[in-house]
């Protein structure tokens, strides 16, 4: 198993978070392109709606990461009543450490951006499962199923 890269970033309330803060817990770490876009909102709201179920599975925490600012995350979280942490990585350090920054395309235009990805990190800080291309609609349900399997 591969060790998860460490990080130290601010959340939507300006509080600092590092990988160590989640030691002893399962962590669902998801990377998304942009606050308040249709796919990202759908994914965030599905994690919001399933958060209690995820939390019951080995005290798992959900954390979202994008390059949007702390202020943008605060607005996004407030607008959609998000009940989990959003981390701001404007420097792209964490995003690149998790290898989720790359070539994307929209309407035939190629650009660099965050590839929608999720990692389940075990209580010892190892990457237990990786999801490189996520479908935002049914992703939270997949995470619940996999957390159950990983913990059995």
C-alpha positions as semicolon CSV with decimal commas, in nm:
position;residue;x (nm);y (nm);z (nm)
1;X;0,000;0,000;0,000
2;X;0,116;0,350;-0,084
3;X;0,148;0,616;0,186
4;X;-0,086;0,913;0,127
5;X;0,100;1,241;0,064
6;X;0,084;1,479;0,360
7;X;-0,075;1,822;0,329
8;X;-0,133;2,136;0,529
9;X;-0,416;2,352;0,393
10;X;-0,689;2,589;0,510
11;X;-1,057;2,493;0,511
12;X;-1,361;2,707;0,431
13;X;-1,344;2,857;0,783
14;X;-0,973;2,937;0,771
15;X;-0,871;2,642;0,994
16;X;-0,555;2,446;0,911
17;X;-0,576;2,072;0,830
18;X;-0,305;1,811;0,775
19;X;-0,312;1,437;0,706
20;X;-0,212;1,380;1,069
21;X;-0,544;1,529;1,186
22;X;-0,717;1,221;1,040
23;X;-0,485;0,961;1,190
24;X;-0,684;0,668;1,329
25;X;-0,983;0,741;1,103
26;X;-1,081;0,650;0,750
27;X;-1,062;0,952;0,520
28;X;-1,258;1,002;0,198
29;X;-1,047;1,263;0,019
30;X;-1,204;1,389;-0,301
31;X;-1,065;1,633;-0,556
32;X;-1,301;1,835;-0,770
33;X;-1,252;2,102;-1,040
34;X;-1,454;2,405;-0,926
35;X;-1,701;2,530;-0,666
36;X;-2,060;2,589;-0,782
37;X;-2,033;2,409;-1,117
38;X;-2,306;2,151;-1,197
39;X;-2,099;1,832;-1,160
40;X;-1,911;1,954;-0,853
41;X;-2,232;2,069;-0,685
42;X;-2,398;1,733;-0,756
43;X;-2,097;1,547;-0,610
44;X;-2,074;1,771;-0,301
45;X;-2,447;1,741;-0,232
46;X;-2,435;1,361;-0,262
47;X;-2,150;1,353;-0,006
48;X;-2,353;1,590;0,214
49;X;-2,659;1,365;0,193
50;X;-2,460;1,045;0,266
51;X;-2,221;1,194;0,523
52;X;-2,393;1,037;0,825
53;X;-2,376;0,690;0,669
54;X;-2,009;0,744;0,574
55;X;-1,930;0,873;0,925
56;X;-2,078;0,559;1,081
57;X;-1,837;0,347;0,878
58;X;-1,523;0,349;1,090
59;X;-1,565;0,714;1,183
60;X;-1,484;0,810;0,824
61;X;-1,441;1,177;0,741
62;X;-1,516;1,342;0,405
63;X;-1,284;1,615;0,278
64;X;-1,311;1,793;-0,058
65;X;-1,018;1,971;-0,226
66;X;-1,001;2,218;-0,514
67;X;-0,786;2,517;-0,609
68;X;-1,067;2,759;-0,527
69;X;-1,004;3,014;-0,251
70;X;-1,109;2,980;0,113
71;X;-1,373;3,248;0,049
72;X;-1,511;3,060;-0,255
73;X;-1,528;2,739;-0,047
74;X;-1,711;2,925;0,231
75;X;-1,974;3,052;-0,014
76;X;-2,010;2,707;-0,175
77;X;-2,044;2,533;0,164
78;X;-2,296;2,788;0,294
79;X;-2,503;2,789;-0,026
80;X;-2,544;2,410;-0,028
81;X;-2,534;2,344;0,350
82;X;-2,225;2,125;0,314
83;X;-2,149;1,939;0,636
84;X;-1,786;1,848;0,571
85;X;-1,447;2,011;0,519
86;X;-1,341;2,179;0,194
87;X;-0,968;2,252;0,158
88;X;-0,824;2,530;-0,057
89;X;-0,510;2,440;-0,254
90;X;-0,443;2,753;-0,458
91;X;-0,071;2,661;-0,479
92;X;-0,164;2,322;-0,636
93;X;0,095;2,151;-0,410
94;X;-0,144;1,890;-0,269
95;X;-0,328;1,849;-0,599
96;X;0,001;1,771;-0,775
97;X;0,121;1,546;-0,489
98;X;-0,190;1,330;-0,540
99;X;-0,130;1,337;-0,917
100;X;-0,475;1,475;-1,003
101;X;-0,359;1,779;-1,204
102;X;-0,351;1,715;-1,576
103;X;-0,479;1,773;-1,925
104;X;-0,853;1,811;-1,957
105;X;-1,072;1,906;-2,247
106;X;-1,402;2,085;-2,285
107;X;-1,570;2,164;-2,614
108;X;-1,253;2,055;-2,795
109;X;-1,034;2,297;-2,599
110;X;-0,742;2,140;-2,409
111;X;-0,642;2,295;-2,075
112;X;-0,476;2,199;-1,745
113;X;-0,706;2,132;-1,451
114;X;-0,809;1,904;-1,167
115;X;-0,917;1,558;-1,271
116;X;-1,217;1,457;-1,059
117;X;-1,069;1,185;-0,835
118;X;-1,118;1,032;-0,491
119;X;-0,891;0,849;-0,249
120;X;-0,992;0,638;0,049
121;X;-0,714;0,666;0,306
122;X;-0,697;0,411;0,585
123;X;-0,647;0,494;0,957
124;X;-0,269;0,445;0,918
125;X;-0,243;0,704;0,639
126;X;-0,216;0,463;0,346
127;X;-0,414;0,490;0,023
128;X;-0,658;0,198;0,042
129;X;-0,848;0,273;-0,279
130;X;-0,823;0,522;-0,563
131;X;-1,092;0,642;-0,805
132;X;-0,929;0,817;-1,102
133;X;-1,239;0,909;-1,305
134;X;-1,540;0,976;-1,091
135;X;-1,906;0,998;-1,193
136;X;-2,036;1,264;-0,951
137;X;-2,393;1,133;-0,954
138;X;-2,347;0,791;-0,791
139;X;-2,003;0,831;-0,637
140;X;-2,104;0,860;-0,269
141;X;-2,296;0,529;-0,293
142;X;-1,985;0,362;-0,440
143;X;-1,772;0,501;-0,154
144;X;-2,013;0,359;0,107
145;X;-2,005;0,016;-0,057
146;X;-1,623;0,015;-0,077
147;X;-1,576;0,142;0,281
148;X;-1,793;-0,148;0,401
149;X;-1,578;-0,396;0,205
150;X;-1,248;-0,242;0,314
151;X;-1,347;-0,263;0,680
152;X;-1,476;-0,620;0,676
